Amino acid sequence: MLREMRVLSRADRDALASYCVVYAQFKSAQQFLDQHGMVYPLRDERGGIKCMMPFPQVSIVRSCIQLLRSYQQEFGLTPAARTRLQEIPDLYLDPDEARFFGPQPAPRGRP
């Protein structure tokens, strides 16, 4: 999608890889919360429930959402961010990248 929008170049590889890592962390933590809920009981010495505590994954999900949002803005993946995007004219697709990004999009304004 980013290639079709003509905003992704080889120079963005590390930023895109970082986005993917954060997204994987987000999905993992969210799957844990989907299975176990957001809180667990903290018990006293007798086994009684003292209070409910949030799982660490709650904080991980929140942190990941903030990071993902900043990457999405950088890559033009939010409605407001798309209004600020400028495409890269005559973007060249390295043949090595074709296996990751698919075929090179046709230059705009040309058949």
Backbone as CSV, one residue per row, in Angstrom:
resi,resn,N_x,N_y,N_z,CA_x,CA_y,CA_z,C_x,C_y,C_z
1,MET,0.831,-1.178,0.000,0.000,0.000,0.000,0.887,1.258,0.000
2,LEU,1.955,1.233,0.820,2.849,2.390,0.868,3.569,2.593,-0.460
3,ARG,3.897,1.476,-1.113,4.537,1.597,-2.431,3.571,2.220,-3.429
4,GLU,2.318,1.788,-3.392,1.313,2.340,-4.307,1.092,3.826,-4.040
5,MET,1.233,4.236,-2.795,1.079,5.648,-2.448,2.320,6.444,-2.840
6,ARG,3.374,5.736,-3.239,4.647,6.334,-3.654,5.278,7.177,-2.546
7,VAL,5.288,6.620,-1.340,5.908,7.327,-0.224,6.979,6.490,0.467
8,LEU,7.176,5.279,0.013,8.132,4.384,0.655,9.349,4.197,-0.246
9,SER,10.522,4.403,0.318,11.751,4.173,-0.437,12.642,3.230,0.363
10,ARG,13.727,2.846,-0.231,14.672,1.943,0.423,15.179,2.526,1.742
11,ALA,15.275,3.836,1.799,15.754,4.510,3.008,14.808,4.301,4.190
12,ASP,13.575,3.896,3.919,12.577,3.716,4.980,12.562,2.304,5.545
13,ARG,13.435,1.458,5.068,13.425,0.046,5.458,13.515,-0.156,6.974
14,ASP,14.439,0.547,7.630,14.603,0.369,9.069,13.380,0.855,9.841
15,ALA,12.821,1.980,9.420,11.624,2.498,10.091,10.453,1.536,9.903
16,LEU,10.316,0.979,8.720,9.239,0.023,8.469,9.462,-1.259,9.267
17,ALA,10.709,-1.707,9.360,11.016,-2.898,10.156,10.701,-2.645,11.631
18,SER,11.025,-1.454,12.119,10.713,-1.107,13.508,9.209,-1.099,13.732
19,TYR,8.464,-0.568,12.785,7.000,-0.580,12.880,6.509,-2.023,12.994
20,CYS,7.061,-2.905,12.192,6.650,-4.313,12.208,6.960,-4.970,13.555
21,VAL,8.117,-4.660,14.132,8.484,-5.212,15.439,7.494,-4.744,16.502
22,VAL,7.196,-3.448,16.510,6.261,-2.902,17.497,4.867,-3.497,17.291
23,TYR,4.475,-3.660,16.040,3.161,-4.247,15.752,3.094,-5.685,16.275
24,ALA,4.161,-6.448,16.089,4.191,-7.829,16.585,4.102,-7.852,18.115
25,GLN,4.795,-6.935,18.772,4.715,-6.842,20.233,3.295,-6.488,20.670
26,PHE,2.691,-5.552,19.976,1.311,-5.155,20.270,0.366,-6.349,20.133
27,LYS,0.470,-7.073,19.029,-0.421,-8.217,18.792,-0.232,-9.288,19.857
28,SER,1.007,-9.567,20.240,1.283,-10.577,21.250,0.674,-10.187,22.599
29,ALA,0.904,-8.944,23.007,0.367,-8.481,24.286,-1.162,-8.433,24.248
30,GLN,-1.722,-8.017,23.126,-3.181,-7.940,23.016,-3.810,-9.335,23.043
31,GLN,-3.160,-10.294,22.412,-3.672,-11.670,22.445,-3.661,-12.211,23.876
32,PHE,-2.611,-11.887,24.636,-2.556,-12.297,26.040,-3.744,-11.717,26.807
33,LEU,-3.998,-10.410,26.606,-5.101,-9.758,27.303,-6.458,-10.308,26.862
34,ASP,-6.574,-10.648,25.588,-7.823,-11.244,25.105,-8.090,-12.569,25.810
35,GLN,-7.041,-13.306,26.107,-7.170,-14.607,26.768,-7.378,-14.498,28.274
36,HIS,-6.649,-13.573,28.913,-6.595,-13.537,30.370,-7.295,-12.344,31.013
37,GLY,-7.741,-11.406,30.216,-8.321,-10.185,30.776,-7.242,-9.178,31.103
38,MET,-7.650,-8.051,31.627,-6.703,-6.966,31.875,-6.131,-6.969,33.292
39,VAL,-6.776,-7.664,34.231,-6.324,-7.624,35.622,-6.247,-9.026,36.221
40,TYR,-5.486,-9.120,37.288,-5.395,-10.375,38.039,-5.483,-10.041,39.527
41,PRO,-5.901,-11.007,40.337,-6.030,-10.731,41.772,-4.670,-10.795,42.480
42,LEU,-4.409,-9.805,43.291,-3.226,-9.808,44.148,-3.705,-10.317,45.509
43,ARG,-3.109,-11.396,45.962,-3.606,-12.065,47.175,-2.734,-11.763,48.390
44,ASP,-3.366,-11.792,49.547,-2.627,-11.605,50.797,-2.073,-12.950,51.270
45,GLU,-1.458,-12.947,52.456,-0.830,-14.163,52.993,-1.817,-15.308,53.184
46,ARG,-3.054,-14.993,53.421,-4.082,-16.017,53.636,-4.743,-16.489,52.351
47,GLY,-4.385,-15.887,51.238,-4.977,-16.278,49.961,-6.187,-15.454,49.574
48,GLY,-6.560,-14.508,50.419,-7.679,-13.629,50.089,-7.259,-12.573,49.086
49,ILE,-8.207,-12.109,48.344,-7.911,-11.081,47.343,-7.727,-9.738,48.046
50,LYS,-6.542,-9.183,47.870,-6.197,-7.889,48.448,-6.659,-6.759,47.527
51,CYS,-6.363,-6.916,46.242,-6.784,-5.947,45.225,-6.568,-6.564,43.851
52,MET,-7.048,-5.878,42.841,-6.850,-6.335,41.459,-5.731,-5.491,40.845
53,MET,-4.832,-6.155,40.141,-3.685,-5.477,39.515,-3.738,-5.668,38.007
54,PRO,-3.359,-4.652,37.242,-3.309,-4.828,35.788,-2.105,-5.695,35.404
55,PHE,-2.301,-6.550,34.404,-1.182,-7.304,33.851,-0.192,-6.337,33.212
56,PRO,1.107,-6.667,33.175,2.090,-5.815,32.502,1.746,-5.576,31.026
57,GLN,1.034,-6.514,30.418,0.673,-6.385,29.011,-0.229,-5.176,28.746
58,VAL,-0.953,-4.723,29.765,-1.787,-3.520,29.592,-0.893,-2.337,29.251
59,SER,0.180,-2.186,30.001,1.125,-1.098,29.747,1.831,-1.281,28.399
60,ILE,2.163,-2.521,28.078,2.827,-2.804,26.794,1.920,-2.407,25.636
61,VAL,0.650,-2.782,25.707,-0.299,-2.431,24.631,-0.396,-0.920,24.488
62,ARG,-0.530,-0.219,25.611,-0.640,1.248,25.549,0.606,1.885,24.935
63,SER,1.780,1.411,25.330,3.031,1.944,24.772,3.132,1.662,23.282
64,CYS,2.773,0.446,22.907,2.840,0.071,21.498,1.877,0.907,20.656
65,ILE,0.684,1.161,21.185,-0.290,1.970,20.439,0.276,3.361,20.181
66,GLN,0.939,3.941,21.164,1.544,5.263,20.966,2.634,5.224,19.900
67,LEU,3.493,4.212,19.970,4.550,4.086,18.966,3.972,3.828,17.582
68,LEU,2.988,2.935,17.510,2.374,2.631,16.218,1.744,3.881,15.619
69,ARG,1.078,4.660,16.436,0.443,5.887,15.946,1.486,6.841,15.378
70,SER,2.639,6.959,16.033,3.669,7.866,15.513,4.235,7.349,14.187
71,TYR,4.428,6.025,14.084,4.889,5.462,12.807,3.818,5.648,11.730
72,GLN,2.558,5.443,12.084,1.473,5.600,11.112,1.426,7.032,10.590
73,GLN,1.666,7.992,11.447,1.692,9.384,10.996,2.872,9.634,10.066
74,GLU,4.019,9.055,10.395,5.200,9.215,9.541,4.989,8.607,8.154
75,PHE,4.324,7.475,8.114,4.106,6.775,6.847,2.831,7.216,6.138
76,GLY,2.093,8.154,6.696,0.882,8.631,6.053,-0.276,7.662,6.160
77,LEU,-0.341,6.928,7.253,-1.369,5.904,7.406,-2.540,6.356,8.279
78,THR,-2.667,7.653,8.467,-3.850,8.199,9.129,-4.449,9.220,8.164
79,PRO,-5.732,9.489,8.266,-6.349,10.457,7.337,-5.661,11.827,7.358
80,ALA,-5.341,12.337,8.526,-4.688,13.650,8.606,-3.281,13.610,8.021
81,ALA,-2.563,12.527,8.270,-1.191,12.414,7.773,-1.157,12.324,6.250
82,ARG,-2.160,11.692,5.665,-2.191,11.566,4.192,-2.281,12.920,3.510
83,THR,-2.890,13.894,4.156,-3.000,15.218,3.531,-1.645,15.905,3.432
84,ARG,-0.677,15.476,4.230,0.658,16.092,4.231,1.674,15.320,3.393
85,LEU,1.266,14.186,2.831,2.209,13.349,2.081,2.576,13.952,0.737
86,GLN,3.811,13.703,0.372,4.254,14.043,-0.976,4.845,12.783,-1.572
87,GLU,4.371,12.420,-2.744,4.892,11.202,-3.359,6.302,11.431,-3.864
88,ILE,7.037,10.341,-3.995,8.397,10.374,-4.520,8.279,10.164,-6.026
89,PRO,8.560,11.198,-6.835,8.385,11.049,-8.282,9.358,10.024,-8.857
90,ASP,8.892,9.277,-9.857,9.704,8.271,-10.545,10.455,7.375,-9.559
91,LEU,9.751,6.909,-8.565,10.336,6.040,-7.550,10.864,4.779,-8.209
92,TYR,12.135,4.484,-7.980,12.789,3.306,-8.544,12.647,2.149,-7.574
93,LEU,12.295,1.008,-8.075,12.190,-0.179,-7.233,13.377,-1.088,-7.518
94,ASP,14.205,-1.259,-6.522,15.335,-2.163,-6.608,14.798,-3.578,-6.803
95,PRO,15.364,-4.367,-7.736,14.867,-5.731,-7.944,14.871,-6.568,-6.670
96,ASP,15.830,-6.325,-5.767,15.869,-7.026,-4.487,14.625,-6.746,-3.653
97,GLU,14.119,-5.520,-3.764,12.950,-5.124,-2.980,11.657,-5.682,-3.564
98,ALA,11.663,-6.048,-4.816,10.438,-6.527,-5.464,9.866,-7.742,-4.751
99,ARG,10.726,-8.575,-4.191,10.218,-9.760,-3.499,9.486,-9.403,-2.218
100,PHE,9.766,-8.221,-1.667,9.067,-7.776,-0.457,7.874,-6.886,-0.777
101,PHE,8.007,-6.054,-1.801,6.996,-5.049,-2.080,6.134,-5.354,-3.292
102,GLY,6.447,-6.397,-4.033,5.664,-6.698,-5.232,6.193,-5.901,-6.412
103,PRO,5.488,-5.958,-7.541,5.974,-5.273,-8.738,5.974,-3.756,-8.553
104,GLN,6.876,-3.128,-9.295,6.992,-1.665,-9.222,5.746,-1.019,-9.777
105,PRO,5.185,-0.017,-9.069,4.015,0.660,-9.593,4.380,1.470,-10.839
106,ALA,3.445,1.540,-11.758,3.683,2.305,-12.984,3.767,3.790,-12.621
107,PRO,4.695,4.519,-13.254,4.783,5.966,-12.974,3.453,6.637,-13.261
108,ARG,3.087,7.587,-12.435,1.809,8.277,-12.612,1.869,9.183,-13.839
109,GLY,0.757,9.259,-14.505,0.679,10.103,-15.684,1.239,9.456,-16.932
110,ARG,1.680,8.227,-16.788,2.220,7.494,-17.948,1.415,6.228,-18.138
111,PRO,1.250,5.766,-19.364,0.491,4.532,-19.605,1.202,3.302,-19.128
